[in-house]
Amino acid sequence: MAGGPGGDAFGDMPFVIGAGVNQDRDLIVMTQRGTLYARPNLACPEIDRFYAESVGLRYDAASTGRRLVRATKQCRDRLAGKGIDLSAYNTTENAADFADLRKALGIRRWNVYGYSYGTDLGLTYLRRHPEGIRSLAIDSVVPPQIVSLPWTWDSAREGINAVFAACAAQPACKKRYPNLSRTLTQQVRRLEAHPLTVKARPPGGGAPVKVVLDGGALVNLLVANAVPAVDVPAALDELAHGDPERFARARAAGATPVIGEFAHGLTQSVACSEWVPGYSQADLLAAGRRAFPGWPDSVLAQAPQLPFQHEACRVWNVPDRTAVQRVTTVSKVPALVLSGTFDAKTGARWGAYAARTLFRSTTVRIPGIGHWVVPQSPCAASVLTSFLIRPTAPDTRCVAGLTPKPFTIVPAREHS
């Protein structure tokens, strides 16, 4: 079960195959309703084009929000004009599709693996259709009962602080980059007050593009793991000394999306019916202030990765489904719960939180890994493989010796 919501499951196949889960068993991959190879496909080229433009705009300016909302409305009007019922694209229906697939294929029992939004979907599937599920593995966990816009700030704090704590635990990193938390706060405040406009070449090649770095953009690059974690201390130090190159290039990557690949329509239908209702913009700001005191309100007023979501949901206009979706999954089906300590999208502590009511679960935290653990960690992949063989007793011995990779140390004289 792919992430997003809206990600292309078929595009994920090389990563899952690379982790070896199909060495001695069949791997069944289904594209979720509304995504790339489904009919209808809820792609929003309007939103893709907005994101391409937005790298040259202030991340959290009201004018940027108006452009996003306009693009969202254009997509909604086009999809609804085709007679598509956007309220049918939700996690309840999505889970029922998987339950139907098992029956259609004539499979008595199968193992389920999901990452990111796929864990929200997997836990919903286990709760509503437990029959036929031999085991559930969830990677980078989004608990259905807790996910909301304010929740994103808690995860951002956990993931970012874990990177800084890991640097402080490596003597060379601690010596070269002391007080990273203070450096980040200073840079968020500085860029929010005086955004930088620079030209940067997208990492994938092509002509340099105009990039605006404000405080919100900086925070979102960190949450998205757009700069590899091993380079984050160096990138922040360089930024503080007038060299924004690493962050600027990471932001420039957004200028060249594959138009129509990601199903933003599924994102909006799920987020607006299940994640956004019940919490006000004031609640979101309060959660931001708790997570990062001292940061500007203009940054904290937007959920990481989901800016202007309240406004977008007003135009997307789907019914509130929180009463049926914000429910804890309680189960005795064997479960494997994987988290990466550097994950700033779905903080590692939420894996253990979801596992409390999965009574035959094994919880594994992989140090130094960000969002979507299995493709990044050979140890996590081997734990998953052993879990599929013995769901109640996976071999987790490889985890004990793991530590985060050494951070990039750039000589101080380079900033002279």
C-alpha positions as CSV (number, residue, x, y, z in Angstrom):
1,M,0.0,0.0,0.0
2,A,1.7,3.1,-1.3
3,G,1.9,6.5,0.4
4,G,0.7,10.0,-0.4
5,P,-2.3,9.7,-0.4
6,G,-1.9,9.8,-4.2
7,G,1.4,8.0,-4.8
8,D,1.9,5.6,-7.7
9,A,2.2,2.1,-6.3
10,F,3.6,0.7,-9.5
11,G,6.4,3.2,-9.4
12,D,7.3,1.9,-6.0
13,M,7.8,-1.7,-7.2
14,P,11.6,-1.4,-7.8
15,F,12.1,-0.3,-4.2
16,V,10.0,-3.1,-2.7
17,I,11.6,-5.7,-5.0
18,G,15.0,-4.2,-4.1
19,A,14.2,-5.0,-0.4
20,G,13.8,-8.6,-1.4
21,V,10.3,-9.3,-0.1
22,N,9.4,-11.4,-3.2
23,Q,12.4,-13.7,-2.9
24,D,10.2,-16.7,-2.0
25,R,6.7,-15.4,-2.2
26,D,4.5,-13.5,-4.7
27,L,4.3,-9.7,-4.5
28,I,0.9,-8.3,-5.3
29,V,0.8,-4.5,-5.9
30,M,-2.4,-2.7,-6.5
31,T,-2.7,0.9,-7.6
32,Q,-5.1,2.7,-5.2
33,R,-8.4,4.2,-6.4
34,G,-7.8,7.5,-8.1
35,T,-4.1,7.1,-8.6
36,L,-2.0,6.9,-11.8
37,Y,-3.2,3.7,-13.5
38,A,-6.7,3.7,-12.0
39,R,-9.8,4.8,-13.8
40,P,-10.6,7.5,-13.2
41,N,-7.2,9.0,-12.4
42,L,-7.5,12.0,-10.0
43,A,-4.3,13.7,-11.2
44,C,-4.3,17.5,-11.0
45,P,-2.0,19.0,-13.6
46,E,-3.2,22.3,-12.3
47,I,-1.7,21.7,-8.9
48,D,1.5,20.2,-10.4
49,R,2.0,23.4,-12.4
50,F,1.4,25.5,-9.3
51,Y,4.1,23.5,-7.4
52,A,6.6,24.0,-10.3
53,E,5.9,27.8,-10.1
54,S,5.9,27.9,-6.4
55,V,9.7,27.4,-6.0
56,G,10.0,31.0,-7.1
57,L,7.4,32.3,-4.7
58,R,7.4,32.8,-0.9
59,Y,6.3,29.5,0.6
60,D,3.8,30.8,3.1
61,A,2.7,34.2,1.6
62,A,-1.1,34.7,1.4
63,S,-0.7,35.3,-2.4
64,T,1.0,31.9,-2.8
65,G,-2.0,30.3,-0.9
66,R,-4.5,32.0,-3.2
67,R,-2.7,30.5,-6.2
68,L,-2.7,27.0,-4.7
69,V,-6.4,27.3,-3.8
70,R,-7.2,28.5,-7.4
71,A,-5.3,25.5,-8.9
72,T,-7.2,23.2,-6.4
73,K,-10.5,24.6,-7.4
74,Q,-9.7,24.3,-11.1
75,C,-8.9,20.6,-10.6
76,R,-12.0,20.0,-8.5
77,D,-14.3,21.7,-11.1
78,R,-12.7,19.6,-13.9
79,L,-13.0,16.3,-12.1
80,A,-16.5,17.0,-10.8
81,G,-17.5,18.1,-14.3
82,K,-16.8,14.6,-15.5
83,G,-19.3,13.3,-13.0
84,I,-16.6,11.9,-10.6
85,D,-17.9,11.6,-7.0
86,L,-14.9,13.0,-5.0
87,S,-16.4,11.9,-1.7
88,A,-16.0,8.2,-2.7
89,Y,-12.2,8.6,-2.6
90,N,-11.6,7.9,1.1
91,T,-9.7,5.4,3.2
92,T,-12.8,3.3,4.0
93,E,-13.5,2.7,0.3
94,N,-9.8,2.3,-0.4
95,A,-9.5,-0.4,2.2
96,A,-12.6,-2.2,0.9
97,D,-10.9,-2.4,-2.6
98,F,-8.1,-4.4,-1.1
99,A,-10.5,-6.7,0.7
100,D,-12.3,-7.2,-2.6
101,L,-9.1,-7.9,-4.4
102,R,-8.1,-10.8,-2.1
103,K,-11.5,-12.4,-2.7
104,A,-11.3,-11.8,-6.5
105,L,-7.8,-13.4,-6.6
106,G,-9.1,-16.4,-4.5
107,I,-6.3,-15.9,-1.9
108,R,-7.2,-17.4,1.5
109,R,-4.7,-15.4,3.5
110,W,-2.1,-12.8,2.7
111,N,0.4,-10.5,4.3
112,V,-0.1,-6.7,4.0
113,Y,2.7,-4.1,3.8
114,G,2.1,-0.3,3.7
115,Y,4.2,2.8,4.2
116,S,3.3,6.4,5.1
117,Y,-0.4,6.9,4.1
118,G,-0.3,3.2,3.3
119,T,-0.1,2.6,7.1
120,D,-3.2,4.7,7.7
121,L,-4.8,2.6,5.0
122,G,-3.4,-0.7,6.3
123,L,-4.6,-0.1,9.8
124,T,-8.0,0.9,8.5
125,Y,-8.1,-2.3,6.4
126,L,-7.1,-4.5,9.4
127,R,-9.8,-2.9,11.5
128,R,-12.6,-3.2,9.0
129,H,-11.7,-6.4,7.1
130,P,-9.5,-8.5,9.4
131,E,-10.5,-11.8,7.7
132,G,-7.8,-13.1,5.4
133,I,-5.0,-11.0,6.8
134,R,-2.1,-13.2,8.0
135,S,0.1,-10.3,9.1
136,L,0.4,-6.5,8.7
137,A,3.7,-4.6,8.3
138,I,3.5,-0.8,8.6
139,D,6.5,1.4,7.9
140,S,6.6,5.1,8.8
141,V,3.3,5.1,10.7
142,V,0.3,7.4,10.4
143,P,-2.2,6.3,13.1
144,P,-5.7,6.9,11.7
145,Q,-7.0,8.0,15.1
146,I,-4.4,10.8,15.5
147,V,-3.5,12.1,12.1
148,S,-4.4,15.8,11.7
149,L,-2.8,19.0,10.6
150,P,-1.6,19.9,14.2
151,W,0.0,16.4,14.4
152,T,2.4,17.2,11.6
153,W,4.2,19.7,13.8
154,D,4.8,17.0,16.5
155,S,6.4,14.8,13.9
156,A,8.5,17.6,12.4
157,R,9.9,18.4,15.9
158,E,10.7,14.8,16.6
159,G,12.5,14.1,13.3
160,I,14.5,17.4,13.2
161,N,15.5,17.1,16.8
162,A,16.7,13.5,16.3
163,V,19.0,14.7,13.5
164,F,20.5,17.4,15.8
165,A,20.8,14.9,18.7
166,A,22.7,12.4,16.5
167,C,25.1,15.2,15.4
168,A,25.7,16.1,19.1
169,A,26.5,12.4,19.8
170,Q,29.3,12.4,17.1
171,P,32.2,14.3,18.6
172,A,33.4,15.7,15.2
173,C,29.9,16.9,14.3
174,K,29.3,18.4,17.8
175,K,32.5,20.3,17.7
176,R,32.0,21.6,14.1
177,Y,28.3,22.3,14.4
178,P,27.4,23.2,18.0
179,N,23.9,24.5,18.8
180,L,22.2,23.4,15.6
181,S,18.8,24.0,17.1
182,R,19.6,27.6,17.7
183,T,21.2,27.9,14.2
184,L,17.9,26.6,12.7
185,T,15.7,29.0,14.7
186,Q,18.0,31.9,13.7
187,Q,17.8,31.0,10.0
188,V,14.1,30.4,10.0
189,R,13.6,33.9,11.5
190,R,16.1,35.5,9.2
191,L,14.7,34.0,6.0
192,E,11.1,34.7,7.0
193,A,12.0,38.4,7.6
194,H,14.3,38.7,4.5
195,P,13.7,35.9,2.0
196,L,16.6,35.0,-0.3
197,T,16.0,34.9,-4.0
198,V,18.7,33.0,-5.9
199,K,19.2,31.0,-9.1
200,A,19.8,27.3,-8.6
201,R,20.2,24.3,-10.9
202,P,17.7,21.4,-10.3
203,P,19.6,18.3,-9.1
204,G,18.2,16.4,-12.1
205,G,19.8,18.8,-14.5
206,G,18.4,21.6,-16.7
207,A,18.8,25.3,-16.7
208,P,19.0,27.2,-13.4
209,V,15.6,28.4,-12.0
210,K,14.6,31.2,-9.7
211,V,14.3,30.0,-6.2
212,V,12.9,31.8,-3.1
213,L,14.0,30.6,0.3
214,D,11.9,31.9,3.2
215,G,11.5,30.4,6.6
216,G,8.6,28.1,5.6
217,A,10.5,26.8,2.6
218,L,13.5,26.0,4.8
219,V,11.4,24.1,7.3
220,N,9.6,22.1,4.6
221,L,12.8,21.1,2.9
222,L,14.0,19.7,6.3
223,V,10.7,17.8,6.9
224,A,10.7,16.4,3.3
225,N,14.3,15.1,3.8
226,A,15.1,17.1,0.6
227,V,18.6,17.6,1.8
228,P,20.1,14.2,3.0
229,A,20.2,14.0,6.8
230,V,24.0,13.5,6.8
231,D,24.3,16.9,5.0
232,V,21.8,18.9,7.1
233,P,24.3,20.2,9.8
234,A,26.7,21.4,7.0
235,A,23.8,22.9,5.0
236,L,22.6,24.9,7.9
237,D,26.1,26.1,8.8
238,E,26.7,27.1,5.2
239,L,23.4,28.9,5.1
240,A,24.3,30.8,8.3
241,H,27.5,31.8,6.6
242,G,25.8,33.1,3.4
243,D,25.9,30.0,1.2
244,P,22.4,28.7,0.6
245,E,23.4,26.3,-2.2
246,R,22.4,23.0,-0.7
247,F,18.9,24.2,0.3
248,A,18.4,26.2,-3.0
249,R,19.2,23.2,-5.1
250,A,16.8,21.0,-3.1
251,R,14.1,23.6,-3.6
252,A,14.9,23.8,-7.3
253,A,14.1,20.1,-7.6
254,G,10.4,21.1,-7.2
255,A,10.5,23.1,-10.5
256,T,10.4,19.9,-12.7
257,P,7.6,17.7,-11.5
258,V,6.2,14.9,-13.7
259,I,2.9,16.6,-14.7
260,G,0.0,14.3,-13.9
261,E,1.9,11.5,-12.1
262,F,0.7,12.2,-8.6
263,A,-3.0,12.0,-7.8
264,H,-3.5,15.2,-5.9
265,G,-7.2,14.6,-6.1
266,L,-6.9,11.6,-3.8
267,T,-4.7,13.6,-1.4
268,Q,-7.4,16.3,-1.2
269,S,-10.3,13.9,-0.8
270,V,-8.6,12.0,2.0
271,A,-7.1,15.1,3.8
272,C,-10.2,17.2,3.6
273,S,-12.6,14.4,4.9
274,E,-10.3,12.7,7.4
275,W,-7.4,14.8,8.5
276,V,-8.5,18.5,8.5
277,P,-12.0,18.5,10.2
278,G,-12.2,19.2,13.9
279,Y,-9.1,21.3,14.2
280,S,-9.0,25.0,13.5
281,Q,-6.2,27.1,12.1
282,A,-5.7,28.4,15.7
283,D,-5.2,24.7,16.8
284,L,-2.6,24.3,14.1
285,L,-0.7,27.5,15.1
286,A,-0.8,26.5,18.8
287,A,0.7,23.1,17.9
288,G,3.5,24.8,15.9
289,R,4.3,27.1,18.8
290,R,4.5,24.2,21.2
291,A,6.9,22.3,18.8
292,F,9.1,25.3,17.8
293,P,8.8,28.2,20.3
294,G,10.4,31.3,18.9
295,W,9.6,30.6,15.3
296,P,7.5,33.2,13.3
297,D,3.8,32.6,13.4
298,S,3.7,32.9,9.6
299,V,5.7,29.7,9.4
300,L,3.9,27.9,12.2
301,A,0.4,28.7,10.7
302,Q,1.0,26.2,7.8
303,A,1.2,22.5,8.4
304,P,4.5,21.0,7.1
305,Q,3.9,19.5,3.6
306,L,0.3,20.6,3.7
307,P,0.3,24.5,3.4
308,F,-3.0,26.4,3.1
309,Q,-4.9,23.1,3.6
310,H,-7.9,24.6,5.4
311,E,-8.4,27.0,2.4
312,A,-7.9,24.2,-0.1
313,C,-10.5,22.0,1.7
314,R,-13.1,24.8,1.6
315,V,-13.0,24.6,-2.2
316,W,-12.6,20.8,-2.4
317,N,-15.8,20.5,-0.4
318,V,-16.1,16.8,0.7
319,P,-18.0,15.6,3.8
320,D,-16.4,15.1,7.2
321,R,-15.6,11.4,7.7
322,T,-13.7,11.7,11.0
323,A,-16.4,9.8,13.0
324,V,-15.8,6.6,11.0
325,Q,-12.1,7.1,10.3
326,R,-10.5,8.5,13.5
327,V,-10.8,5.1,15.2
328,T,-8.0,3.0,16.9
329,T,-7.2,-0.3,15.4
330,V,-7.3,-3.1,18.0
331,S,-6.0,-6.4,16.8
332,K,-4.3,-9.7,17.6
333,V,-3.1,-10.2,14.0
334,P,0.7,-10.3,14.1
335,A,2.1,-6.9,13.1
336,L,5.5,-5.4,12.4
337,V,5.9,-1.7,13.1
338,L,8.9,0.1,11.5
339,S,10.0,3.6,12.1
340,G,13.1,5.7,11.2
341,T,14.4,8.0,13.9
342,F,15.1,10.8,11.4
343,D,11.5,10.8,10.0
344,A,10.1,14.3,10.3
345,K,6.9,13.5,8.4
346,T,5.7,10.6,10.6
347,G,7.7,10.8,13.8
348,A,9.1,7.5,15.1
349,R,7.1,7.6,18.4
350,W,3.9,7.2,16.5
351,G,4.9,3.7,15.5
352,A,5.1,2.7,19.2
353,Y,1.8,4.6,19.8
354,A,0.0,2.5,17.1
355,A,1.6,-0.7,18.4
356,R,0.0,-0.3,21.8
357,T,-3.3,-1.8,20.6
358,L,-1.7,-4.3,18.2
359,F,-1.3,-7.0,20.8
360,R,1.0,-9.3,18.8
361,S,3.3,-6.6,17.4
362,T,7.0,-6.1,17.1
363,T,8.2,-2.5,17.1
364,V,11.5,-1.6,15.4
365,R,13.2,1.8,15.3
366,I,16.0,2.2,12.8
367,P,18.5,4.9,13.8
368,G,19.5,7.5,11.3
369,I,16.8,6.7,8.7
370,G,14.1,9.1,7.5
371,H,10.7,8.4,5.9
372,W,9.9,5.0,4.3
373,V,12.4,2.8,6.1
374,V,12.6,-0.5,4.2
375,P,14.2,0.7,0.9
376,Q,16.8,2.7,2.9
377,S,17.8,0.1,5.4
378,P,19.1,-3.4,4.6
379,C,18.5,-4.3,8.3
380,A,14.8,-3.2,8.1
381,A,14.4,-5.2,4.9
382,S,15.9,-8.3,6.5
383,V,13.6,-7.8,9.6
384,L,10.6,-7.6,7.2
385,T,11.6,-10.7,5.3
386,S,12.0,-12.7,8.6
387,F,8.7,-11.3,9.8
388,L,7.0,-12.7,6.7
389,I,8.4,-16.1,7.6
390,R,7.6,-16.0,11.3
391,P,5.2,-13.1,12.0
392,T,5.2,-13.6,15.8
393,A,9.0,-13.8,16.1
394,P,10.9,-11.8,13.5
395,D,14.7,-11.7,13.7
396,T,15.6,-8.2,14.8
397,R,19.2,-8.8,15.9
398,C,20.6,-6.6,13.2
399,V,19.0,-3.5,14.8
400,A,21.2,-3.6,18.0
401,G,24.4,-2.5,16.2
402,L,22.9,0.3,14.1
403,T,24.0,3.9,14.5
404,P,23.4,7.0,12.2
405,K,26.0,7.5,9.5
406,P,28.7,10.1,10.1
407,F,27.6,13.6,9.2
408,T,29.3,15.6,6.5
409,I,32.0,17.9,8.0
410,V,32.9,20.9,5.9
411,P,36.2,22.7,6.9
412,A,35.4,26.0,8.5
413,R,37.9,27.8,6.4
414,E,35.7,27.4,3.3
415,H,33.5,30.1,4.7
416,S,36.2,32.7,4.9
